[in-house]
Amino acid sequence: MSSPPGGAGSAEGAESDHRRSPRPAWHPGGMCRNIRVLHNFEPSATEDEIHASALQYVRKISGSSKPSAANAEAFQIAVDEVAQATRSLLSQLVTHAPPRDREVEAAKARARAAERYGTPAAAR
């Protein structure tokens, strides 16, 4: 018996497995607002920034901002492993773009937030 078009074993089905699913209507696009770009800054990302991003990622995928006592060890191990993977990735990435300026990027983020929430962009 043959598989239906787009079913298991077909090239069409394999291709569709790699397509990105449409974003939910509530998702504005881009990445999670709380996970920050860490690549190509001068000076490089700090350990605190890497840890905060790893923590945010683990919180997001686990659905928990504070794990229960039973899950605390697994949660911390995951944060440590994501932070290590982040360090490794950042050390291997190559770019020809000039380094980003933290203050300029922060000002852009404040302007986006002001537009999104209808509040004035306050300088820090």
C-alpha positions as CSV (number, residue, x, y, z in Angstrom):
1,M,0.0,0.0,0.0
2,S,1.4,3.4,-0.9
3,S,1.7,6.4,1.4
4,P,-0.6,9.3,0.8
5,P,0.9,12.5,-0.7
6,G,3.0,14.3,1.9
7,G,2.8,11.2,4.1
8,A,5.6,9.1,5.6
9,G,8.4,8.3,3.2
10,S,7.5,10.9,0.6
11,A,9.9,13.7,-0.4
12,E,6.9,16.1,-0.1
13,G,6.3,15.0,3.5
14,A,10.0,15.2,4.4
15,E,10.2,18.7,3.0
16,S,7.1,19.9,4.9
17,D,8.7,18.6,8.2
18,H,11.4,21.3,7.8
19,R,9.0,24.2,7.3
20,R,8.4,26.5,10.2
21,S,4.9,26.4,11.5
22,P,3.0,29.7,11.3
23,R,3.3,31.9,14.4
24,P,0.3,32.2,16.7
25,A,-1.7,35.4,16.2
26,W,-0.5,36.7,19.6
27,H,3.1,36.3,18.6
28,P,4.4,39.6,17.1
29,G,7.4,38.0,15.4
30,G,11.1,37.9,16.2
31,M,12.3,36.1,19.3
32,C,11.1,36.1,22.9
33,R,11.5,39.7,24.1
34,N,13.3,38.5,27.3
35,I,16.0,36.6,25.5
36,R,18.7,39.0,24.4
37,V,21.1,38.9,21.5
38,L,24.6,38.3,23.0
39,H,26.7,37.9,19.8
40,N,28.9,40.7,18.3
41,F,29.0,43.1,21.2
42,E,32.1,45.0,22.3
43,P,33.0,44.1,25.0
44,S,31.8,40.5,24.7
45,A,28.8,39.1,26.6
46,T,29.5,38.8,30.3
47,E,29.0,35.7,32.4
48,D,26.0,37.4,34.0
49,E,24.4,38.0,30.6
50,I,25.0,34.4,29.5
51,H,23.6,33.0,32.8
52,A,20.5,35.3,32.6
53,S,19.8,34.2,29.0
54,A,20.3,30.5,29.9
55,L,18.0,30.9,32.9
56,Q,15.3,32.7,30.8
57,Y,15.5,29.9,28.2
58,V,15.1,27.1,30.7
59,R,12.2,29.0,32.4
60,K,10.6,29.4,29.0
61,I,10.8,25.8,27.9
62,S,10.0,24.4,31.3
63,G,7.0,26.7,31.8
64,S,8.3,27.5,35.3
65,S,10.0,30.5,36.7
66,K,10.9,28.8,39.9
67,P,11.1,25.0,39.9
68,S,9.7,22.9,42.7
69,A,12.2,21.4,45.2
70,A,11.9,18.0,43.3
71,N,12.9,19.7,40.0
72,A,15.5,22.3,41.4
73,E,18.5,20.1,40.6
74,A,17.4,19.3,37.1
75,F,16.5,22.9,36.5
76,Q,20.0,24.1,37.6
77,I,21.8,21.5,35.6
78,A,19.8,22.6,32.5
79,V,20.7,26.3,33.1
80,D,24.4,25.3,33.5
81,E,24.4,23.2,30.3
82,V,22.6,25.9,28.3
83,A,25.1,28.5,29.5
84,Q,28.0,26.3,28.5
85,A,26.4,25.7,25.1
86,T,25.9,29.5,24.8
87,R,29.6,30.2,25.6
88,S,30.7,27.6,23.1
89,L,28.5,29.0,20.4
90,L,29.5,32.6,21.0
91,S,33.2,31.7,20.9
92,Q,32.7,30.0,17.5
93,L,30.5,32.5,15.7
94,V,32.2,34.6,13.0
95,T,30.9,37.9,11.6
96,H,32.2,40.6,9.4
97,A,29.8,43.2,10.8
98,P,31.1,45.9,13.2
99,P,30.5,45.2,16.9
100,R,27.2,46.4,18.3
101,D,27.1,49.2,20.9
102,R,25.2,48.3,24.0
103,E,23.9,51.8,24.6
104,V,22.7,52.1,21.0
105,E,20.9,48.8,21.1
106,A,19.4,49.7,24.5
107,A,18.1,52.9,23.0
108,K,16.5,51.0,20.1
109,A,14.9,48.6,22.6
110,R,13.4,51.5,24.6
111,A,12.0,53.0,21.4
112,R,10.4,49.7,20.4
113,A,8.9,49.4,23.9
114,A,7.6,52.9,23.7
115,E,5.9,52.2,20.4
116,R,4.6,48.9,21.6
117,Y,3.2,50.1,24.8
118,G,2.5,53.7,23.9
119,T,4.8,55.2,26.6
120,P,7.6,57.7,26.1
121,A,11.1,56.2,25.6
122,A,12.9,57.2,28.7
123,A,16.7,57.5,28.5
124,R,18.7,55.7,31.2
